[in-house]
């Protein structure tokens, strides 16, 4: 089955939704696409959550290798969709095929990375405090600890990564790796892509005889289905990537439950870039080229888009701005993900450009093509920026605001007054290092990732990555939605006191039969 | 200074509160004690938080050894208070001196354990993903990760551990270890004890030339001061131990902030104990003795008090209940922490005992002494228990409800329908292990600690302990307030991408100069 048929996937079964249909729009043409997708009903939410709850005891206790094999198989099944998937995602999102081909690789790469992590056994983080006190001062109980999965997880994908942050993206992969069944709310912007991927996941679950409720995917526009999902008592955690308003609504719903649950919502970030004077003096042109490339890539529709440039005013900055403005003015408009996003970009940009303290430095070329993003470079003064929080808001798209500072002290003042961010970037020559050293602690406090001499777009998937940050970048700065640390959002520690050896989980059994890294009396080792 | 003077401690300075005073009551006599403590004002909250915020950049970047030395010094200064502290805590809480002497040791032991953890450097959890791709497929950025402290932490101590869960208890120790300044709201039930300990902490901060705002302690009864503290924009996390209503109020306040912050509130648990038939057949008398000891210890005023016993009805259970009832009936009433707690115990117990499906099996002896707890053993049937959530509520004090089950299946049904718990206990003979194996996964799901053949009171402090659990045991099952894992509540990961070597923190520098355990490309080791 390589064409979407308009079905949701509920615990292995294709189910047609009800009510006014959802149709993808090809943003490059403005035309609606086939097929029509119905909305999931409360009964569908109930079925998916009941199946997830039923699957949980079996899925979480399946041998690690089986859970890893499931993740690998999902990756294989997605790979097998090949051009069909890229074509559909391209039509639904307007994103270039080359980018989407890369995103397929990123998605399957993530799944396989989590498969490795599951096989390694690290995610249980076993700890053993053996019974006899180290100082011989008498008996104490035998305490051991491992992490177990929270339970069924609701995942809300993003519009801007129809694969890597969607049905089988990082949230789903990390939740499945943790041992949590997943119920995805598909994104309306790319429903056909969602169905194709959901079928690939469902096939893997079926092929490997995993419990059917390990995975479901539902459709529904408007807040009803999402709210029903997040407030279902069987759902134990939420992963969300999207807008600030959407994330806050789900957070409020989760907190209003009789038994509140954790929500990791990745929401909003302007990703400030600090351009230090010696870096600008040395390579203003190169920095401008890199900046505009990062700004306009994917029509600026990245969570990590560099939406704020901060620098001390002076000839170096002016040289940079001149080059950047030329480059922005010459940039081609590109298709945005959806008509709504294109309208929102135009509206928000219009408001910001009309702000009395904001000056427009450059706009990209215009076009008659529908749903396009004209890149924009705006500027304001640090004093105005510090005085008006409306200037701190993200504009989703290829828009960046330059904040001109009087001096290095004012630049640090801007750093101190930023909202929480996914990233903060510094461009610094060696001569700027003293200033960069003063800036770094301020940036650590506001961002989940600090980077030097590069651009925040392009989030490396690995063990050390953090794609998270203080509010409003995310709803919980202690998590990340990219990288192996992402599993920790869906795990919790349990202590086992004097549990008979025969009943102890293998990861914390005496003699370390699974040969895991463990902490024994706090000391890490393979013991 | 070894007598309390009625002062709050705001960033190193003794400050007198305002308004209607707070006085400790000796619950053994009902008499009010000297001195009077005023209430902190909004200006005091502001001063403490401003000082904490000012202290944070210095405190968090102090060499690890200095932070560890501060924790050790606090422990030394508390030890130096010696009998003065125990005497005052005894008068204010009614708890026996021997127990309080032990609690001093537990408190200073925790501080020293966190000092060791800080020296070890583990809490930064460093990760390094070196730049060249492992498969040689080209360049990728250099990504490193460490954890940094969240910022100033508000701590709300408990009434039932005037030392170990109070001013310098586990929340304060773990927050200071993480690198977070602390503002404590002192508990009204033991204000003098709070002041003595706060002075010991403040002296340590002063002696070691740490920033004064590293620690403050405020008084205030009623919700105003607590709400002001939790909603202060400089506070970045909350640690709370206390009642469900108190915890939920602070949680709501934290979530209503423009920038919500994490709250770890340890609130409510009935700590079910499952008595399996062969264990009862083998040693009903011993289990009864252990049970009543755990139930009545400290007048039952432990978060981990065994408030629920679950067993299959039959001759073994009846033998156990007969022994337990005799023991409860013979137990002496003991003084509760405060008049309010004693009244609440009597009220809640009265309600529960009057429930039409509840039978009273035994009450402890009566006394004319004020504010005492008469232990109580009640019973109901599992069918009634499953049908009425009011029977699931904690009664704070030495009260336990026996839930008689028809058979093993109904016992598991009870396990499946419990609220979140700090602990779940199983008493099992070898012949019970098949049933225990079926029960264990259900108990893992509802509790933070599962223990066998012992009693939940007496929480071992160590590396593997979890004192936490699903809601309503705590507000976030991913944390613990006891044991070294407690620091993780106050840390968040930050990624460093292509940060110049000269600017990298030592914990993630090339060559591992601090010789820490790190994950390099995911692999743990001292590399």
Interface residues (C-beta under 8 A of the other chain):
Chain A: X57 X61 X116 X117 X120 X122 X127 X128 X129 X140 X141 X143 X144 X145 X148 X150 X151 X251 X255 X259 X260 X261 X262 X419 X420 X428 X430 X433 X436 X437 X440 X441 X444 X445 X447 X448 X449 X450 X451 X452 X453 X454 X460 X462 X463 X464 X465 X466 X468 X470 X471 X472 X475 X476 X477 X478 X480 X484 X485 X488 X491 X492 X493 X494 X495 X496 X497 X498 X499 X500 X502 X503 X517 X519 X521 X522 X524
Chain B: X57 X61 X116 X117 X120 X122 X127 X128 X129 X140 X141 X143 X144 X145 X148 X150 X151 X251 X255 X259 X260 X261 X262 X419 X420 X428 X430 X433 X436 X437 X440 X441 X444 X445 X447 X448 X449 X450 X451 X452 X453 X454 X460 X462 X463 X464 X465 X466 X468 X470 X471 X472 X475 X476 X477 X478 X480 X484 X485 X488 X491 X492 X493 X494 X495 X496 X497 X498 X499 X500 X502 X503 X517 X519 X521 X522 X524
